[in-house]
Amino acid sequence: MLVRVDGIGDALACLPLAVGLRDAGHAISALLTTRNAGVFAQRTFEAVHVVERIPWPKHGYTPATWRTALGDSRAAGYDIALVASEEPAAYAFARQAGIARRVGFHNGLQKPLKSWLVRRQLTRAIYRPAAQAEAPRHEVEVMYDLGRDLVGESEPTRDAKRLRELILESDVRSSHIPAVQVTGKWLSPQRSEGAVRSWFAALGKAGQWAGFCSEAERGLGERLGAAAGLQMQYFASVKEWKEAIAAAPYLITPDTGAAHVAGMLATPTTDLFEAAGYTVQAARWSPWCGSKALRAFPTDAIGIENFATILLEDWRRA
């Protein structure tokens, strides 16, 4: 059982591992959340146990979903748990489910108390630095360590066809309209809503652009995308959203779940990161497959003014 009780991007970082396990003949299931379970095709796992996260800033998961997932996992009788999470509760779940072999990460002396707690829950603990190195490994490569001795490939696959089959339920008809993921991550104290709207408007003047937005952020989408002339599409389900990303010829997005979906589907992408920590975050979380342009958000007035030109150049080169 793969345990990943985090967000969409976190879950997709485990997809090459899931491909390798399946192709090596293992039957795999997963413990996921209501946030990330829909990003995988139904064929990916034998069974999916789902827990619901308690809204931030509280920690943990709703008792009812936890009890149900734990009972079902015990009944399934799993042999191995691969705990691909930073959440201490994920480690406790694997042990409480009675799974004999439990593999996960610890942070050594960088987080001594947390490391002590999680190592008590595991039968094999892999060291993972808590502090980011100057040249960190990609998150996909780190997650692959959990099952490296269970698969027949020494490195995680970058074959988008193999990955795509575990995201999409069926073939998707291609679109000719490039897209922008509209999300609150475009905004920050350094980037006003007006500046972002002007970038979107500049894209729209250069041709047709679609705006992808969740129903939960419809208000933001209407202010940013619709006002800038984007053809807005609002998604209530992860299924429709990931299919739209698969169909798009190009996607511009801040570093969100959309970038990671595009990276597994090989949709050409411009992926935007905050300037602070750009080198580390881009190395760790850049789209896994396909052509990509990695950019830091501008921090000065001149850069902000010319940013739309940079985005359009990425699209034209692609």
C-alpha positions in Angstrom: 0.0 0.0 0.0 1.3 3.4 -1.0 0.5 6.1 1.7 0.3 9.7 0.4 -2.0 11.9 2.4 -1.0 15.2 0.9 -1.9 17.3 -2.2 -2.1 16.5 -5.9 1.5 17.4 -6.7 2.7 15.3 -3.8 0.7 12.3 -5.0 1.8 12.6 -8.6 5.5 12.5 -7.5 4.8 8.9 -6.6 3.4 8.0 -10.1 6.6 6.7 -11.6 7.0 4.5 -8.5 3.5 3.2 -9.0 4.3 2.4 -12.7 7.4 0.6 -11.7 5.6 -1.5 -9.0 2.8 -2.4 -11.4 5.1 -3.4 -14.2 7.1 -5.5 -11.7 4.0 -7.5 -11.0 3.0 -6.1 -7.7 -0.7 -5.5 -6.8 -0.7 -2.0 -5.3 -3.4 0.0 -3.4 -3.2 3.4 -1.9 -4.2 5.6 1.1 -5.0 9.0 -0.4 -7.1 12.0 0.5 -10.2 13.6 -0.9 -7.9 16.2 -2.4 -5.6 14.0 -4.4 -7.5 10.6 -5.0 -9.1 11.8 -8.2 -5.9 12.6 -10.0 -5.2 8.9 -10.7 -7.1 6.7 -13.2 -9.2 4.0 -11.6 -7.0 1.3 -13.0 -3.9 2.6 -11.2 -4.7 0.9 -7.8 -6.4 -2.3 -6.7 -8.1 -0.3 -4.0 -8.1 3.3 -2.8 -8.7 4.1 0.8 -9.6 7.8 1.3 -9.3 10.1 4.3 -10.5 13.7 4.6 -8.1 16.3 5.9 -9.3 18.5 8.7 -9.2 22.1 7.3 -6.1 24.2 7.9 -4.8 25.4 10.4 -5.8 22.2 12.3 -3.9 19.0 11.7 -5.1 15.4 11.1 -8.0 13.8 9.4 -11.7 13.4 10.2 -12.3 10.6 12.6 -15.0 8.9 10.5 -12.9 8.6 7.4 -9.8 7.6 9.4 -11.7 4.7 11.1 -13.2 3.5 7.8 -9.8 3.6 5.9 -8.0 1.9 8.8 -10.6 -0.9 9.1 -10.6 -1.6 5.4 -6.8 -1.6 5.3 -6.6 -4.1 8.1 -9.0 -6.3 6.4 -7.0 -6.2 3.1 -3.9 -7.6 4.8 -1.2 -5.7 3.0 2.3 -7.0 3.0 4.2 -3.7 2.6 3.4 0.0 3.3 5.4 2.6 1.4 4.9 5.8 3.4 5.5 8.7 1.0 4.4 11.5 3.4 5.7 14.2 5.7 2.7 13.7 7.9 3.4 11.8 11.2 -0.2 10.5 11.1 0.6 8.6 7.9 3.3 6.6 9.7 1.0 5.8 12.5 -1.7 4.6 10.1 0.7 2.1 8.5 1.5 0.6 11.9 -2.1 0.6 13.1 -3.2 -1.1 10.0 -1.0 -4.1 11.0 1.2 -4.0 7.9 4.4 -6.0 8.7 6.9 -4.2 6.5 6.7 -0.4 6.7 9.2 1.8 4.7 9.4 5.6 5.1 11.6 8.6 5.6 13.3 10.1 8.6 15.3 13.4 8.9 18.0 12.4 11.3 19.3 15.0 13.7 17.8 17.8 11.7 14.5 16.9 13.2 15.4 14.5 16.0 12.0 14.2 17.8 10.1 13.7 14.6 12.7 11.2 13.3 12.5 9.3 16.6 8.7 9.2 16.4 8.5 8.0 12.7 11.3 5.5 13.1 9.2 3.8 15.9 6.5 3.3 13.3 8.8 1.8 10.6 10.6 -1.4 9.9 13.0 0.4 7.5 13.7 4.2 7.6 15.4 6.0 4.7 17.3 9.2 5.6 16.0 12.3 3.9 17.4 15.7 4.7 14.9 18.1 6.2 17.0 21.2 5.1 17.1 21.6 1.4 20.4 21.1 -0.3 21.7 23.6 -2.8 21.2 21.0 -5.5 18.3 18.8 -4.3 17.0 15.7 -6.0 13.7 15.8 -7.7 10.8 14.7 -5.6 10.0 11.9 -8.0 13.5 10.4 -7.5 13.2 10.7 -3.7 9.8 8.9 -3.7 11.3 6.2 -5.9 13.7 5.3 -3.1 10.8 3.8 -1.1 10.3 0.9 -3.6 13.6 0.8 -5.5 14.3 -2.7 -4.3 10.8 -3.8 -5.4 11.0 -2.7 -9.1 12.9 -3.9 -12.1 14.1 -0.4 -13.2 17.0 1.4 -11.6 15.5 4.9 -12.2 11.9 6.3 -12.4 10.4 6.3 -15.9 10.0 9.4 -17.9 7.9 7.7 -20.5 4.8 9.9 -20.7 2.8 7.2 -22.4 3.2 4.8 -19.4 2.4 7.6 -16.9 -0.5 9.0 -18.9 -2.3 5.6 -18.8 -2.5 5.9 -15.0 -3.9 9.4 -15.0 -6.5 9.4 -17.8 -9.4 7.0 -18.1 -9.5 7.3 -21.9 -8.1 9.2 -24.9 -8.6 13.0 -24.9 -9.2 15.0 -28.0 -6.5 17.7 -28.5 -7.3 21.4 -28.3 -5.6 24.2 -30.3 -6.1 26.7 -27.5 -3.3 27.2 -25.0 -4.3 27.7 -21.4 -3.5 29.5 -18.1 -4.2 28.0 -14.7 -5.9 30.7 -12.8 -5.2 30.3 -9.1 -4.4 32.4 -6.0 -0.7 31.6 -6.4 -0.5 34.3 -9.0 -1.0 36.8 -6.3 1.4 37.9 -3.6 2.3 41.1 -1.7 4.7 41.8 -4.6 2.2 41.1 -7.4 -1.0 43.0 -7.5 -4.2 41.7 -9.0 -4.0 44.5 -11.5 -0.5 43.4 -12.7 -1.6 39.8 -13.1 -4.7 40.9 -15.0 -2.5 42.9 -17.4 -0.3 39.9 -18.1 -3.4 37.8 -18.9 -4.8 40.6 -21.1 -1.5 40.7 -23.0 -1.7 36.9 -23.7 -5.3 37.4 -24.9 -4.3 40.1 -27.3 -1.8 37.7 -28.9 -4.5 35.0 -29.6 -7.1 32.8 -27.9 -6.2 31.6 -24.5 -8.3 29.5 -22.1 -8.4 30.0 -18.4 -8.5 26.9 -16.1 -9.9 27.5 -12.7 -11.5 25.4 -9.9 -15.1 26.1 -8.9 -13.7 26.9 -5.4 -11.8 29.9 -6.9 -14.5 31.0 -9.3 -14.6 34.5 -7.8 -10.9 35.0 -8.5 -11.3 33.5 -12.0 -14.0 35.9 -12.9 -11.9 38.9 -11.7 -8.6 37.8 -13.3 -9.4 35.7 -16.2 -12.7 37.0 -17.5 -11.6 40.6 -17.2 -8.5 39.8 -19.2 -10.4 38.1 -22.0 -9.5 34.5 -21.2 -12.1 31.8 -22.2 -12.7 30.7 -18.6 -13.4 27.1 -17.8 -14.4 26.2 -14.2 -13.9 22.6 -13.0 -15.9 21.0 -10.2 -14.1 17.6 -10.6 -10.4 16.7 -10.9 -11.3 14.4 -13.8 -12.5 17.2 -16.1 -9.6 19.4 -15.1 -6.8 16.9 -15.8 -8.5 16.0 -19.2 -8.4 19.7 -20.1 -4.7 19.9 -19.2 -4.1 16.8 -21.3 -5.8 18.4 -24.3 -4.1 21.8 -24.1 -1.2 22.4 -26.5 0.5 24.6 -23.8 -0.1 25.5 -20.2 1.2 28.4 -18.1 0.8 27.9 -14.4 2.4 28.8 -11.0 3.9 25.8 -9.3 0.6 24.1 -8.4 -1.0 20.7 -9.0 -1.6 21.8 -12.6 2.2 21.9 -13.3 2.6 18.3 -12.0 -0.4 17.0 -14.0 1.1 18.6 -17.1 4.5 17.2 -16.2 3.2 13.6 -16.1 1.1 14.0 -19.3 4.0 15.8 -21.2 1.9 18.8 -21.8 4.4 21.6 -22.7 4.5 24.0 -19.8 5.8 27.2 -18.3 6.1 26.6 -14.6 6.5 29.7 -12.4 8.2 29.7 -8.9 8.7 32.4 -6.4 12.0 34.2 -6.7 13.0 33.4 -3.1 14.3 29.8 -3.2 13.8 29.5 -6.9 16.8 27.3 -7.6 15.9 24.7 -5.0 12.2 24.6 -5.6 12.6 24.4 -9.4 15.0 21.5 -9.1 12.7 19.6 -6.7 9.3 20.3 -8.2 9.8 21.0 -12.0 7.4 19.1 -14.4 8.7 15.6 -14.7 8.2 15.0 -18.5 7.8 17.0 -21.7 9.1 20.4 -22.7 9.1 23.0 -20.0 10.3 26.5 -19.3 11.0 27.3 -15.6 10.6 30.9 -14.6 10.9 32.9 -11.4 8.2 35.5 -10.8 9.7 39.0 -11.4 10.5 41.1 -8.3 11.2 44.5 -9.8 9.0 47.0 -11.6 10.7 46.6 -15.0 10.5 42.8 -14.8 6.8 42.9 -13.8 6.0 45.2 -16.7 7.7 42.9 -19.3 6.7 39.6 -17.9 3.9 38.9 -20.3 6.4 39.2 -23.2 8.5 36.5 -21.5 5.5 34.2 -21.2 4.5 34.7 -24.8 8.1 33.9 -25.9 8.0 30.6 -24.1 4.7 29.7 -25.8 6.0 30.6 -29.3 9.2 28.6 -28.8 7.2 25.6 -27.8 
